[in-house]
Amino acid sequence: MEFITGLKRTDYCGTLTAKDVGREVTVFGWVQRQRDLGALIFIDLRDRTGIVQLAFDDNTDRAVFDKAFSARSEFVLGAKGVVRERSSKNLEIPTGEIEIEVKELRILAKSETPPFEIVENCQTSELTRLKYRYLDLRRPDLQKNILMRHKITKIARDYFDENGFIEIETPMLIKSTPEGARDFLVPSRIHKGTFYALPQSPQLYKQLSMVAGFDRYMQIARCFRDEDLRADRQPEFTQIDLEMSFVDMEDVLAVGEGFMKRVFKEALDVDIQLPLPRLTYKEAMERYGSDKPDTRFAMELCDLTDIAANCGFGVFKGAVEAGGSVGAINAKNGVAKLTRKEIDKLTEYVRGIGAKGLAWVRLTPDGMTSSFAKFMTEDEMAKIMEKTGAETGDVILIVADSKKSLVLSVLGALRLEVANKLEIERKGYNLLWITEFPFFDWDEDLQQFVAMHHPFTAPMDECLNYLETDKAKVRAKAYDLVLNGIELSSGSIRITNPDLQQRIFDLLGLSKEEAHKKFGFLLEAFKYGAPPHGGFGIGLDRLVMQMLQCETLRDVVAFPKVQNASEPMTECPSSVDTEQLEELGIAVTKTEE
């Protein structure tokens, strides 16, 4: 291996074009491929910008030629030479019209044969690639993702700076406060028996920044939640976090919309039309069965409760009589793929998410078949067909239950499952706001209303009279930004009135002593002139994932965790020395399962 002394990079591999012919350049990178043709050797040299071909022939110095002959995949090279036109062009890559006639070559590092090929769309198992993540990140598709993430982050900082926001860092070691998920705890060595928490969000500190008079706060904030993982969730994640003083909901949404328009245009050259569509929580649930609907395809829910109320089918009628509802979706032109066997699978699917069963109608060219038509009159079936817009080739899928909320959520999940089975095309970027969330949520286990949001979320003004008398009617000044069925952002206008805040604590069963113990520092701050304020946090990882249309956050996070919250590369989490635990005053006990 040789030293880099005397070689200075003049260009990146993927930036050279035909305009550079005749120019002397120096490039560095990794060997993608070496082709030995006897009197000719070609090396594809790769860096983060792309690939350029290095050429060695009869005119090449013999020592340089021998080095090229010895080069293998993933060797690190430095090459100096003159750009020339290629005799055999490759127009599939940006540098395909040129090559570098190498005059000086240095092997800066050798490589063992990597455990998988460094190529786009590598088919090696993800677990193997994550174990060697530093190699996986050399792949062009992942590098493009990480570079796009950098670009989106820079656009965010530029946009919010231009709009008067101040970037303020908030602490990573904080007091544990209830925020909806389990905290990651950090033991204190100095104050034995006490713990810091890693922040689930900078929520309380950004509100304190408003009390401090900074007026417009933003931060690219690292957040931590100890919760079960899935494709769009990691235990550590990044938010584009913001808070604004002297605003109402419209001001906050306008800033969010402006950012979305800017980031899509600058990053992808996609024009987002403003204002963004809005649905209330109630509208979203009744139309799509989800508070984060994918609106790139239709298949909206249809309420059949009025038809079912007095029908002859006991399942439908019983659900309505018990205070529930009956709802349906129409799988347009689905009869070919939604066979009886497939409908049986869908029935098991909905049972797995809480439904008692699935009723259906298939409209084939030979006529109608149904799981329940024999219990209905012709008029009742005709009304169902009319209300669902059913035509020959369609399949109607119906769910009934004594709980309307269950009917809606099951149909919402079924809608997505059916769309996948029918391979419905979902293109583009559909952004929308969901507003007017319920302030309280009914907890079946506790048999009582609990807060749907953090306790500083403000109720809508017209709902204040219902706080103590009819919690189901209370709506919050809360809003979510949804992109293609994924929640990108969640936020609210905050409570700053001490009397109203105490009412909310009382309703949530938080005594003054408990509230002071958990939030005393914020409540104390609010005594000294708290401006009206609100904000939200945009999930940066999710935004990048959706903009690049990746299937998982692991494709846009440099060093992600896997399903069990471990990292295969470093094998964390891991045990620590007994001495470290003793310093912290902690003993680890193992229990048999």
KOLMAR-72764 format. One record per residue (C-alpha): residue number from 1; residue in three letters; x, y, z. Coordinates in steps of 0.5 Angstrom, whole numbers, padded with zeros to 4 digits, m for minus. Example, Ala and Ser with C-alpha at 12.3 -4.5 7.8 and 13.67 -1.06 7.14 Angstrom:
<pts>
1  ALA  0025  m0009  0016
2  SER  0027  m0002  0014
</pts>
This chain:
<pts>
1  MET  0000  0000  0000
2  GLU  0002  0007  m0002
3  PHE  0002  0014  0001
4  ILE  m0003  0019  m0001
5  THR  0003  0025  m0001
6  GLY  0003  0029  m0007
7  LEU  m0004  0027  m0010
8  LYS  m0009  0032  m0009
9  ARG  m0016  0031  m0012
10  THR  m0018  0035  m0017
11  ASP  m0025  0032  m0019
12  TYR  m0030  0027  m0017
13  CYS  m0031  0021  m0021
14  GLY  m0038  0022  m0023
15  THR  m0037  0029  m0025
16  LEU  m0033  0028  m0031
17  THR  m0036  0029  m0038
18  ALA  m0034  0030  m0045
19  LYS  m0032  0038  m0043
20  ASP  m0026  0035  m0039
21  VAL  m0023  0032  m0045
22  GLY  m0015  0034  m0045
23  ARG  m0015  0036  m0038
24  GLU  m0011  0033  m0033
25  VAL  m0015  0030  m0027
26  THR  m0014  0027  m0020
27  VAL  m0019  0022  m0017
28  PHE  m0020  0017  m0012
29  GLY  m0024  0012  m0010
30  TRP  m0026  0004  m0010
31  VAL  m0025  m0001  m0015
32  GLN  m0032  m0003  m0018
33  ARG  m0029  m0008  m0023
34  GLN  m0023  m0009  m0026
35  ARG  m0022  m0012  m0033
36  ASP  m0016  m0015  m0036
37  LEU  m0016  m0016  m0043
38  GLY  m0008  m0017  m0044
39  ALA  m0005  m0011  m0047
40  LEU  m0011  m0007  m0044
41  ILE  m0014  m0006  m0037
42  PHE  m0020  m0002  m0035
43  ILE  m0022  m0001  m0028
44  ASP  m0028  0002  m0026
45  LEU  m0027  0007  m0020
46  ARG  m0033  0009  m0016
47  ASP  m0034  0014  m0011
48  ARG  m0040  0017  m0008
49  THR  m0042  0021  m0014
50  GLY  m0041  0015  m0019
51  ILE  m0036  0011  m0024
52  VAL  m0031  0013  m0028
53  GLN  m0027  0009  m0033
54  LEU  m0019  0008  m0032
55  ALA  m0015  0006  m0038
56  PHE  m0008  0003  m0038
57  ASP  m0005  0000  m0045
58  ASP  0001  0000  m0049
59  ASN  0003  0007  m0047
60  THR  0002  0006  m0040
61  ASP  0009  0006  m0035
62  ARG  0010  m0001  m0034
63  ALA  0010  0000  m0026
64  VAL  0003  0003  m0027
65  PHE  0000  m0002  m0031
66  ASP  0003  m0008  m0026
67  LYS  m0001  m0004  m0021
68  ALA  m0007  m0004  m0025
69  PHE  m0006  m0011  m0026
70  SER  m0006  m0013  m0019
71  ALA  m0012  m0008  m0017
72  ARG  m0018  m0012  m0014
73  SER  m0025  m0011  m0012
74  GLU  m0026  m0005  m0007
75  PHE  m0018  m0004  m0007
76  VAL  m0018  0004  m0006
77  LEU  m0014  0008  m0011
78  GLY  m0011  0014  m0013
79  ALA  m0011  0016  m0020
80  LYS  m0008  0022  m0024
81  GLY  m0008  0022  m0032
82  VAL  m0011  0026  m0038
83  VAL  m0019  0025  m0039
84  ARG  m0020  0023  m0047
85  GLU  m0026  0021  m0051
86  ARG  m0028  0013  m0050
87  SER  m0027  0009  m0057
88  SER  m0033  0005  m0054
89  LYS  m0038  0009  m0051
90  ASN  m0043  0007  m0045
91  LEU  m0049  0012  m0045
92  GLU  m0052  0009  m0040
93  ILE  m0048  0012  m0035
94  PRO  m0046  0020  m0034
95  THR  m0039  0019  m0035
96  GLY  m0040  0014  m0041
97  GLU  m0037  0018  m0046
98  ILE  m0030  0019  m0043
99  GLU  m0024  0015  m0039
100  ILE  m0018  0017  m0036
101  GLU  m0011  0015  m0039
102  VAL  m0008  0014  m0033
103  LYS  0000  0017  m0032
104  GLU  0000  0015  m0024
105  LEU  m0003  0010  m0020
106  ARG  m0003  0009  m0012
107  ILE  m0006  0003  m0009
108  LEU  m0008  0006  m0002
109  ALA  m0011  0000  0001
110  LYS  m0012  m0007  m0001
111  SER  m0019  m0010  0001
112  GLU  m0021  m0018  0002
113  THR  m0026  m0020  m0002
114  PRO  m0033  m0017  0001
115  PRO  m0038  m0022  0003
116  PHE  m0043  m0019  m0002
117  GLU  m0042  m0015  m0009
118  ILE  m0043  m0008  m0008
119  VAL  m0048  m0006  m0013
120  GLU  m0055  m0003  m0013
121  ASN  m0061  m0007  m0011
122  CYS  m0056  m0012  m0008
123  GLN  m0060  m0019  m0007
124  THR  m0056  m0021  m0001
125  SER  m0060  m0022  0006
126  GLU  m0061  m0015  0009
127  LEU  m0059  m0018  0016
128  THR  m0052  m0020  0012
129  ARG  m0052  m0013  0009
130  LEU  m0053  m0009  0016
131  LYS  m0048  m0013  0019
132  TYR  m0043  m0010  0014
133  ARG  m0047  m0004  0014
134  TYR  m0040  0000  0012
135  LEU  m0040  m0004  0006
136  ASP  m0047  m0004  0005
137  LEU  m0047  0004  0005
138  ARG  m0042  0004  m0001
139  ARG  m0048  0001  m0005
140  PRO  m0050  0007  m0010
141  ASP  m0057  0007  m0009
142  LEU  m0056  0007  m0001
143  GLN  m0051  0013  m0002
144  LYS  m0056  0017  m0006
145  ASN  m0061  0016  m0001
146  ILE  m0056  0019  0005
147  LEU  m0054  0024  0000
148  MET  m0062  0026  m0001
149  ARG  m0063  0026  0006
150  HIS  m0057  0031  0007
151  LYS  m0060  0035  0002
152  ILE  m0067  0035  0005
153  THR  m0064  0037  0012
154  LYS  m0060  0043  0009
155  ILE  m0067  0045  0005
156  ALA  m0070  0045  0012
157  ARG  m0065  0049  0015
158  ASP  m0065  0054  0010
159  TYR  m0073  0055  0009
160  PHE  m0074  0056  0017
161  ASP  m0068  0061  0017
162  GLU  m0071  0065  0012
163  ASN  m0077  0065  0015
164  GLY  m0074  0067  0022
165  PHE  m0073  0061  0026
166  ILE  m0068  0060  0031
167  GLU  m0064  0053  0031
168  ILE  m0064  0052  0039
169  GLU  m0061  0045  0041
170  THR  m0065  0042  0047
171  PRO  m0062  0037  0052
172  MET  m0061  0030  0051
173  LEU  m0061  0028  0058
174  ILE  m0068  0030  0061
175  LYS  m0073  0029  0066
176  SER  m0077  0023  0065
177  THR  m0084  0026  0063
178  PRO  m0090  0022  0060
179  GLU  m0090  0023  0053
180  GLY  m0094  0016  0050
181  ALA  m0088  0011  0050
182  ARG  m0083  0008  0054
183  ASP  m0077  0012  0056
184  PHE  m0070  0010  0055
185  LEU  m0067  0011  0062
186  VAL  m0060  0013  0063
187  PRO  m0057  0012  0070
188  SER  m0054  0018  0074
189  ARG  m0047  0016  0077
190  ILE  m0047  0022  0081
191  HIS  m0054  0022  0084
192  LYS  m0054  0014  0085
193  GLY  m0061  0011  0084
194  THR  m0064  0017  0080
195  PHE  m0064  0017  0072
196  TYR  m0064  0021  0066
197  ALA  m0069  0020  0060
198  LEU  m0067  0021  0053
199  PRO  m0072  0025  0050
200  GLN  m0078  0022  0046
201  SER  m0079  0030  0043
202  PRO  m0076  0036  0045
203  GLN  m0083  0038  0047
204  LEU  m0083  0042  0054
205  TYR  m0076  0045  0052
206  LYS  m0079  0048  0046
207  GLN  m0085  0051  0050
208  LEU  m0080  0054  0055
209  SER  m0076  0057  0049
210  MET  m0083  0061  0047
211  VAL  m0083  0063  0055
212  ALA  m0076  0065  0054
213  GLY  m0078  0070  0048
214  PHE  m0075  0067  0042
215  ASP  m0081  0067  0038
216  ARG  m0079  0062  0033
217  TYR  m0075  0056  0035
218  MET  m0073  0050  0030
219  GLN  m0068  0044  0031
220  ILE  m0066  0038  0027
221  ALA  m0068  0034  0034
222  ARG  m0066  0027  0035
223  CYS  m0071  0023  0039
224  PHE  m0072  0016  0043
225  ARG  m0078  0012  0044
226  ASP  m0077  0005  0047
227  GLU  m0083  0002  0043
228  ASP  m0084  m0004  0038
229  LEU  m0081  m0003  0031
230  ARG  m0084  m0003  0024
231  ALA  m0082  m0001  0017
232  ASP  m0083  0006  0019
233  ARG  m0081  0006  0026
234  GLN  m0074  0006  0029
235  PRO  m0072  0007  0037
236  GLU  m0068  0013  0035
237  PHE  m0070  0018  0030
238  THR  m0070  0025  0027
239  GLN  m0075  0031  0027
240  ILE  m0075  0037  0024
241  ASP  m0078  0040  0030
242  LEU  m0081  0047  0031
243  GLU  m0085  0052  0035
244  MET  m0088  0059  0034
245  SER  m0091  0064  0039
246  PHE  m0097  0069  0038
247  VAL  m0100  0064  0032
248  ASP  m0106  0060  0031
249  MET  m0107  0054  0028
250  GLU  m0107  0057  0021
251  ASP  m0101  0060  0022
252  VAL  m0097  0054  0024
253  LEU  m0100  0050  0018
254  ALA  m0098  0055  0013
255  VAL  m0091  0055  0015
256  GLY  m0091  0047  0014
257  GLU  m0094  0048  0008
258  GLY  m0089  0052  0005
259  PHE  m0084  0048  0007
260  MET  m0087  0042  0004
261  LYS  m0088  0046  m0003
262  ARG  m0080  0048  m0002
263  VAL  m0077  0041  0000
264  PHE  m0081  0037  m0006
265  LYS  m0079  0043  m0011
266  GLU  m0072  0043  m0009
267  ALA  m0070  0036  m0008
268  LEU  m0075  0032  m0013
269  ASP  m0077  0038  m0018
270  VAL  m0084  0036  m0016
271  ASP  m0089  0042  m0015
272  ILE  m0094  0041  m0009
273  GLN  m0101  0045  m0010
274  LEU  m0103  0049  m0004
275  PRO  m0107  0050  0000
276  LEU  m0106  0042  0002
277  PRO  m0113  0039  0002
278  ARG  m0116  0038  0009
279  LEU  m0120  0033  0013
280  THR  m0123  0033  0020
281  TYR  m0121  0027  0024
282  LYS  m0128  0025  0023
283  GLU  m0129  0025  0016
284  ALA  m0122  0021  0015
285  MET  m0125  0016  0019
286  GLU  m0131  0015  0016
287  ARG  m0129  0016  0009
288  TYR  m0122  0012  0009
289  GLY  m0122  0008  0016
290  SER  m0116  0011  0018
291  ASP  m0113  0018  0021
292  LYS  m0107  0017  0016
293  PRO  m0111  0015  0010
294  ASP  m0107  0014  0003
295  THR  m0111  0018  m0002
296  ARG  m0108  0016  m0008
297  PHE  m0113  0011  m0010
298  ALA  m0121  0011  m0008
299  MET  m0124  0005  m0005
300  GLU  m0128  0010  0000
301  LEU  m0132  0007  0006
302  CYS  m0139  0006  0005
303  ASP  m0144  0007  0011
304  LEU  m0150  0001  0010
305  THR  m0153  0002  0017
306  ASP  m0159  0005  0015
307  ILE  m0160  0000  0010
308  ALA  m0158  m0006  0015
309  ALA  m0162  m0003  0021
310  ASN  m0169  m0007  0019
311  CYS  m0166  m0012  0015
312  GLY  m0167  m0020  0015
313  PHE  m0160  m0021  0016
314  GLY  m0159  m0022  0024
315  VAL  m0151  m0020  0024
316  PHE  m0153  m0013  0021
317  LYS  m0159  m0012  0025
318  GLY  m0156  m0014  0031
319  ALA  m0150  m0010  0030
320  VAL  m0154  m0003  0029
321  GLU  m0159  m0005  0035
322  ALA  m0153  m0005  0039
323  GLY  m0151  0002  0038
324  GLY  m0146  0000  0032
325  SER  m0146  0000  0025
326  VAL  m0145  m0003  0018
327  GLY  m0140  m0001  0013
328  ALA  m0137  m0003  0006
329  ILE  m0132  m0002  0001
330  ASN  m0133  m0004  m0006
331  ALA  m0127  m0007  m0010
332  LYS  m0128  m0005  m0017
333  ASN  m0126  m0010  m0022
334  GLY  m0124  m0014  m0017
335  VAL  m0128  m0021  m0018
336  ALA  m0122  m0024  m0022
337  LYS  m0117  m0024  m0016
338  LEU  m0122  m0024  m0011
339  THR  m0124  m0031  m0011
340  ARG  m0128  m0035  m0006
341  LYS  m0121  m0037  m0003
342  GLU  m0118  m0030  m0003
343  ILE  m0124  m0028  0001
344  ASP  m0123  m0033  0006
345  LYS  m0116  m0031  0007
346  LEU  m0119  m0024  0008
347  THR  m0124  m0026  0013
348  GLU  m0119  m0029  0017
349  TYR  m0115  m0023  0016
350  VAL  m0120  m0018  0019
351  ARG  m0122  m0023  0025
352  GLY  m0114  m0022  0026
353  ILE  m0116  m0015  0027
354  GLY  m0122  m0015  0031
355  ALA  m0128  m0017  0027
356  LYS  m0132  m0022  0028
357  GLY  m0133  m0024  0020
358  LEU  m0133  m0021  0013
359  ALA  m0140  m0021  0009
360  TRP  m0139  m0021  0001
361  VAL  m0142  m0020  m0005
362  ARG  m0139  m0022  m0012
363  LEU  m0142  m0019  m0018
364  THR  m0139  m0024  m0024
365  PRO  m0141  m0024  m0031
366  ASP  m0146  m0030  m0029
367  GLY  m0149  m0026  m0024
368  MET  m0149  m0025  m0016
369  THR  m0146  m0029  m0011
370  SER  m0146  m0027  m0004
371  SER  m0145  m0030  0003
372  PHE  m0152  m0027  0006
373  ALA  m0157  m0025  0000
374  LYS  m0161  m0031  0002
375  PHE  m0163  m0027  0009
376  MET  m0164  m0020  0005
377  THR  m0170  m0018  0000
378  GLU  m0169  m0016  m0007
379  ASP  m0170  m0009  m0005
380  GLU  m0165  m0009  0001
381  MET  m0160  m0012  m0004
382  ALA  m0161  m0007  m0009
383  LYS  m0160  m0001  m0004
384  ILE  m0154  m0004  m0002
385  MET  m0151  m0005  m0010
386  GLU  m0154  0003  m0011
387  LYS  m0150  0006  m0005
388  THR  m0144  0002  m0006
389  GLY  m0144  0004  m0014
390  ALA  m0143  m0004  m0015
391  GLU  m0143  m0006  m0022
392  THR  m0141  m0013  m0026
393  GLY  m0134  m0015  m0024
394  ASP  m0134  m0011  m0017
395  VAL  m0133  m0015  m0010
396  ILE  m0137  m0012  m0004
397  LEU  m0134  m0013  0003
398  ILE  m0138  m0011  0009
399  VAL  m0136  m0011  0016
400  ALA  m0141  m0010  0022
401  ASP  m0140  m0009  0029
402  SER  m0143  m0006  0035
403  LYS  m0138  m0001  0036
404  LYS  m0137  0004  0030
405  SER  m0130  0005  0031
406  LEU  m0128  m0002  0030
407  VAL  m0132  m0002  0024
408  LEU  m0129  0004  0021
409  SER  m0122  0001  0023
410  VAL  m0122  m0006  0020
411  LEU  m0125  m0003  0014
412  GLY  m0119  0002  0013
413  ALA  m0114  m0004  0014
414  LEU  m0118  m0008  0009
415  ARG  m0118  m0003  0004
416  LEU  m0111  m0003  0004
417  GLU  m0110  m0010  0004
418  VAL  m0115  m0011  m0002
419  ALA  m0111  m0005  m0006
420  ASN  m0105  m0009  m0005
421  LYS  m0108  m0016  m0007
422  LEU  m0111  m0012  m0013
423  GLU  m0104  m0009  m0015
424  ILE  m0108  m0002  m0015
425  GLU  m0103  0003  m0018
426  ARG  m0101  0008  m0013
427  LYS  m0096  0014  m0016
428  GLY  m0095  0021  m0014
429  TYR  m0095  0025  m0007
430  ASN  m0101  0026  m0004
431  LEU  m0101  0031  0002
432  LEU  m0106  0033  0007
433  TRP  m0108  0035  0014
434  ILE  m0112  0032  0019
435  THR  m0115  0036  0024
436  GLU  m0120  0037  0030
437  PHE  m0118  0030  0033
438  PRO  m0121  0028  0039
439  PHE  m0119  0031  0045
440  PHE  m0120  0024  0049
441  ASP  m0120  0017  0047
442  TRP  m0124  0012  0050
443  ASP  m0120  0006  0054
444  GLU  m0123  m0001  0053
445  ASP  m0119  m0004  0059
446  LEU  m0119  0002  0064
447  GLN  m0127  0004  0062
448  GLN  m0125  0011  0062
449  PHE  m0123  0017  0057
450  VAL  m0116  0018  0057
451  ALA  m0112  0024  0053
452  MET  m0111  0022  0046
453  HIS  m0105  0028  0046
454  HIS  m0100  0030  0051
455  PRO  m0103  0034  0057
456  PHE  m0101  0041  0054
457  THR  m0105  0040  0048
458  ALA  m0111  0046  0047
459  PRO  m0118  0044  0046
460  MET  m0122  0048  0041
461  ASP  m0125  0054  0044
462  GLU  m0133  0051  0042
463  CYS  m0131  0045  0046
464  LEU  m0129  0048  0053
465  ASN  m0137  0047  0056
466  TYR  m0136  0040  0054
467  LEU  m0130  0038  0058
468  GLU  m0133  0036  0064
469  THR  m0140  0034  0061
470  ASP  m0139  0030  0055
471  LYS  m0132  0028  0053
472  ALA  m0133  0025  0047
473  LYS  m0135  0031  0044
474  VAL  m0129  0035  0046
475  ARG  m0124  0036  0040
476  ALA  m0117  0038  0040
477  LYS  m0113  0044  0037
478  ALA  m0109  0038  0034
479  TYR  m0107  0037  0027
480  ASP  m0103  0031  0023
481  LEU  m0099  0032  0016
482  VAL  m0100  0025  0012
483  LEU  m0097  0023  0006
484  ASN  m0099  0017  0002
485  GLY  m0102  0014  0008
486  ILE  m0096  0015  0013
487  GLU  m0096  0020  0019
488  LEU  m0091  0025  0017
489  SER  m0092  0030  0023
490  SER  m0096  0031  0029
491  GLY  m0097  0038  0033
492  SER  m0102  0042  0036
493  ILE  m0104  0049  0039
494  ARG  m0101  0049  0047
495  ILE  m0105  0051  0053
496  THR  m0102  0057  0056
497  ASN  m0108  0059  0061
498  PRO  m0106  0056  0068
499  ASP  m0114  0055  0070
500  LEU  m0115  0051  0064
501  GLN  m0109  0047  0065
502  GLN  m0111  0045  0072
503  ARG  m0118  0043  0069
504  ILE  m0115  0039  0064
505  PHE  m0110  0036  0069
506  ASP  m0116  0034  0074
507  LEU  m0120  0031  0068
508  LEU  m0114  0027  0067
509  GLY  m0114  0025  0074
510  LEU  m0107  0028  0075
511  SER  m0107  0032  0082
512  LYS  m0104  0038  0083
513  GLU  m0098  0034  0087
514  GLU  m0097  0029  0081
515  ALA  m0097  0035  0076
516  HIS  m0092  0039  0080
517  LYS  m0088  0033  0080
518  LYS  m0088  0031  0073
519  PHE  m0089  0038  0070
520  GLY  m0087  0043  0075
521  PHE  m0082  0047  0072
522  LEU  m0086  0048  0066
523  LEU  m0092  0050  0070
524  GLU  m0087  0055  0074
525  ALA  m0085  0058  0068
526  PHE  m0092  0059  0065
527  LYS  m0093  0064  0071
528  TYR  m0088  0069  0068
529  GLY  m0092  0071  0062
530  ALA  m0093  0065  0057
531  PRO  m0094  0067  0050
532  PRO  m0100  0063  0046
533  HIS  m0096  0058  0042
534  GLY  m0096  0052  0038
535  GLY  m0092  0048  0033
536  PHE  m0090  0041  0031
537  GLY  m0085  0036  0029
538  ILE  m0084  0033  0022
539  GLY  m0081  0026  0022
540  LEU  m0075  0027  0018
541  ASP  m0073  0020  0017
542  ARG  m0080  0018  0014
543  LEU  m0080  0024  0010
544  VAL  m0074  0022  0006
545  MET  m0077  0015  0006
546  GLN  m0083  0017  0003
547  MET  m0080  0022  m0002
548  LEU  m0075  0017  m0005
549  GLN  m0081  0012  m0004
550  CYS  m0077  0007  0000
551  GLU  m0080  0001  0003
552  THR  m0077  0002  0010
553  LEU  m0073  0007  0014
554  ARG  m0067  0003  0014
555  ASP  m0066  0005  0007
556  VAL  m0065  0012  0009
557  VAL  m0062  0012  0016
558  ALA  m0054  0011  0016
559  PHE  m0054  0006  0022
560  PRO  m0061  0003  0023
561  LYS  m0063  m0002  0028
562  VAL  m0067  m0008  0026
563  GLN  m0074  m0011  0029
564  ASN  m0071  m0013  0036
565  ALA  m0068  m0006  0037
566  SER  m0061  m0009  0036
567  GLU  m0055  m0007  0031
568  PRO  m0052  m0013  0028
569  MET  m0046  m0009  0026
570  THR  m0044  m0007  0033
571  GLU  m0048  m0013  0037
572  CYS  m0051  m0007  0041
573  PRO  m0054  m0007  0046
574  SER  m0049  m0011  0050
575  SER  m0047  m0013  0057
576  VAL  m0043  m0008  0061
577  ASP  m0037  m0010  0066
578  THR  m0039  m0011  0073
579  GLU  m0035  m0005  0075
580  GLN  m0039  0000  0071
581  LEU  m0045  m0003  0074
582  GLU  m0042  m0002  0081
583  GLU  m0040  0005  0080
584  LEU  m0048  0007  0078
585  GLY  m0050  0003  0084
586  ILE  m0054  m0002  0079
587  ALA  m0055  m0009  0080
588  VAL  m0057  m0014  0074
589  THR  m0061  m0020  0076
590  LYS  m0063  m0025  0071
591  THR  m0070  m0029  0072
592  GLU  m0072  m0035  0069
593  GLU  m0077  m0035  0063
</pts>
